[in-house]
Amino acid sequence: MDEERRHQRPVAQTSSILTTLAARTIVVRVIGVALAAVLVAAAPGSAHHSISATYDIDRVVTLTGTVARVEWQSPHVVLYVDVGADAPVRWRIETLNPQGLKRVGVDQASIKVADRLQLQVCTARDGARSAVTQTMTLPSGRTIAVSVGSAELRALGRP
């Protein structure tokens, strides 16, 4: 009988162990939820950037080229345009977000692969073949203002 009692834990001790395990489980869950919230909150901030920090808004150039690829996504629709006749060079061009383009009358049917576009753009500060649009002349001949970061550019004295 003494041997049997030695292997049995008192009810109070078993209850204490269960309470400790439950508390640890709750703490682990709270930490997990907090970590997930931090990661979700940080994602949109890292996806977007300052237009004037990335692009030289004082240097507007005109590019004419053929659309090689279009990515309809947020935060910006991105065009990949081959510029130049003899040895085309591919440029990555950021435009408005999909809803912004729709507001100015541009949808997926308006810009397609192989279309010829004329773009006024601000080029990347780091010299990469990347730019952000100011205006876009569509294959139909219609020119539209598609300035990305309009509020930021206005604050810097730009239209």
Number of C-alpha atoms within 10 A of each C-alpha: 5 6 7 7 9 9 8 9 10 10 8 8 10 11 11 11 11 11 12 10 11 12 12 12 11 11 12 12 12 12 11 11 11 12 12 12 11 10 10 11 11 11 10 10 9 8 9 11 11 9 18 16 10 16 20 18 20 10 11 17 13 14 18 17 22 22 20 16 17 17 13 16 12 13 16 20 18 21 25 20 27 22 19 13 10 6 8 12 13 18 20 19 22 23 25 25 17 19 16 17 19 13 9 12 10 16 15 12 6 13 17 16 13 13 16 20 21 19 25 20 27 26 24 21 16 10 10 10 13 19 29 29 23 24 18 22 16 17 14 10 10 8 14 16 14 23 21 21 17 15 12 14 15 10 9 11 8 11 11
